Amino acid sequence: MRDLAFYRDKKILITGHSGFKGSWLCTILTLAGADVSGYALESPTMPSLFAQTGLADKIYSIAGDVRNREALLRAVREAEPEIVFHLAAQPLVRLSYREPAETYETNVMGTVNVLEAVRLCPSVRSFVNVTTDKVYENKEWHWGYRENENLCGFDPYSNSKSCSELATYSYRNSFFNDAKVCAVSTARAGNVIGGGDWSKDRIIPDCVRAALAGETIIVRNPCSVRPYQHVLDCLSGYLLLAEKQWADKTLAGNYNFGPDEEDCVTTGAIVDLFCDAWGGGLGWTTEGPGVQPYESTFLKLDCSKAKKELNWKPRWNIRQAIEKTVEFSKLKTDAERADCVERQIKEYW
Ligand SMILES: NC(=O)c1ccc[n+]([C@@H]2O[C@H](COP(=O)([O-])OP(=O)(O)OC[C@H]3O[C@@H](n4cnc5c(N)ncnc54)[C@H](O)[C@@H]3O)[C@@H](O)[C@H]2O)c1
């Protein structure tokens, strides 16, 4: 954990700490010796990685809604964080088709409320707003999107995250330009996989559920290409960004964090890797096209900026990412799962 020495004794606030990425991030930061608080609604899934890893006893966890500005301001003032990671969101494309207004409320006004809390809390020196690879206007081309390309997600989830980017842009220009105030960035990561994601309508959780039930996996869009990466690769990007912009505010901006080119594969290829790693003759089938709400076919990120400016690079390829996920998903007890998360973090760093 040498690379995380910067975080020792730092006061960190994470919104969305009770979710999948938030639980991994809390665990990394507690292992690094940080003083961690979280602000979020209850874990969105049952089971949840947050409960399975016993995080409620390891961090200061505040139950709250990012749409409630007053409660959020109070929580941030009390925590007096030096670094804030904003992860709280309605993060599912298909749910956003069913609940578009709620998705915008959480992802857009929720972000504005977090920006407002950061603006009004002078202890914060570094802020990272976590958006997504889906913020770009998707041109269905084969090249990776760069940070300076047009922001205009298609579906309500993706579009709400494009709006979250725009709100952050405005706050940065309007309130955070002075070199002495907080450094503000956005982080656009690819599709994340790893142990403990129990969300609906995501391919790896769908694979795990089918494998545990001894059923055939159903794959909705086997030909779509996505930048799949292990959750630790994406979180290492957020952590490096928050650290580097703390020391040099000119680095604040927008950053893509995705896998290398050879790891941008089709969903079908990912599921093949999962079936191989799981063993036992696990297989998959597909639902016919035409019954699904629109999702883009090609999506890749160009991560040259993060590599050049932050010296970040992915460490685990897609096969390793799947193997680590399978390792976790076969465990039977929460004690084993908590150990596994810590072991994988120590292996990674
Ligand atoms: N998982 C991925 O593949 C992926 C890819 C790109 C970007 N992201 C982004 O990363 C972030 C975390 O995603 P995740 O996969 O951990 O999601 P998750 O659903 O596991 O966790 C979401 C978190 O947000 C909290 N939350 C939701 N609505 C809230 C509200 N109104 N007020 C307060 N808290 C609220 C939940 O309680 C939970 O803690 C999100 O911003 C998501 O858009 C995720």
The ligand as a Gaussian input file, in Angstrom:
#p B3LYP/6-31G(d) Opt

LIG

0 1
 N      -20.563000       0.286000     -11.955000
 C      -20.244000       0.739000     -13.147000
 O      -20.017000      -0.039000     -14.098000
 C      -20.121000       2.217000     -13.388000
 C      -19.581000       2.659000     -14.625000
 C      -19.412000       4.009000     -14.841000
 C      -19.790000       4.919000     -13.846000
 N      -20.340000       4.474000     -12.674000
 C      -20.690000       5.497000     -11.664000
 O      -20.038000       5.175000     -10.433000
 C      -20.846000       5.576000      -9.341000
 C      -21.053000       4.403000      -8.395000
 O      -21.683000       3.347000      -9.108000
 P      -21.980000       1.941000      -8.440000
 O      -21.853000       0.930000      -9.490000
 O      -21.195000       1.796000      -7.195000
 O      -23.527000       2.119000      -8.078000
 P      -24.393000       1.509000      -6.868000
 O      -25.813000       1.498000      -7.322000
 O      -23.809000       0.258000      -6.369000
 O      -24.225000       2.613000      -5.724000
 C      -24.890000       3.861000      -5.805000
 C      -24.727000       4.589000      -4.489000
 O      -25.440000       5.824000      -4.574000
 C      -26.344000       5.906000      -3.477000
 N      -27.516000       6.696000      -3.861000
 C      -28.384000       6.487000      -4.886000
 N      -29.300000       7.484000      -4.904000
 C      -28.977000       8.325000      -3.886000
 C      -29.535000       9.537000      -3.386000
 N      -30.628000      10.104000      -3.948000
 N      -28.959000      10.119000      -2.325000
 C      -27.857000       9.581000      -1.725000
 N      -27.294000       8.431000      -2.144000
 C      -27.842000       7.827000      -3.211000
 C      -26.703000       4.469000      -3.142000
 O      -27.229000       4.377000      -1.825000
 C      -25.323000       3.831000      -3.282000
 O      -24.554000       4.106000      -2.139000
 C      -22.141000       6.137000      -9.930000
 O      -22.030000       7.537000      -9.991000
 C      -22.176000       5.530000     -11.323000
 O      -22.909000       6.319000     -12.216000
 C      -20.512000       3.158000     -12.428000

